[in-house]
Amino acid sequence: MKIRLDDLTHPKVIALLEEHLQDMHAVSPPESIHALDLAGLRQPEMRFWSMWHGDELAGCVALKQHDAQLGEIKSMRTSRAFHRQGIGSQLLTHVIEQANALQLTQLSLETGIEDYFAPARALYRKFGFTECAPFAQYKLDPNSVFMTLLL
């Protein structure tokens, strides 16, 4: 497996992110969807990585740097063919390492409250993330869970 900084132009990456957005719209109310489209992920404050097994896309993750201290995990996704193979853990380890390299002091995220998101919440807890109040631009939302990790 190889993780690489990605420019969001590969058709497999675009397809995975489109699948991600479709799933978010299928399980969450529209007002509670905070997933970013390609334009949102291509902003200067974003870093995006894809994970590959040969020519097969295994997953992706993005890091949004809000300021000198706060980073946010965005668009973490495992390709269906790679579910239950530790891809999420590897991507999460990578993004934490990158946040540390940037000398961020806090890494936060927003995820859904629905059962669909239970595996993601369990993974974040395994890595030491705890629930927190809304951060950055987020507002209290009954369909969202906010989590943070102090670095």
HELIX and SHEET records of a PDB file:
HELIX    1   1 PRO A   11  VAL A   27  1                                  17    
HELIX    2   2 PRO A   30  SER A   32  5                                   3    
HELIX    3   3 LEU A   38  LEU A   41  1                                   4    
HELIX    4   4 ARG A   80  PHE A   82  5                                   3    
HELIX    5   5 ILE A   87  ALA A  101  1                                  15    
HELIX    6   6 ASP A  115  PHE A  117  5                                   3    
HELIX    7   7 ALA A  118  LYS A  126  1                                   9    
SHEET    1   A 7 LYS A   2  LEU A   5  0                                        
SHEET    2   A 7 MET A  46  HIS A  53 -1                                        
SHEET    3   A 7 GLU A  56  GLN A  65 -1                                        
SHEET    4   A 7 LEU A  70  THR A  78 -1                                        
SHEET    5   A 7 GLN A 106  GLY A 112  1                                        
SHEET    6   A 7 SER A 144  LEU A 150 -1                                        
SHEET    7   A 7 THR A 130  GLU A 131 -1                                        
END                                                                             
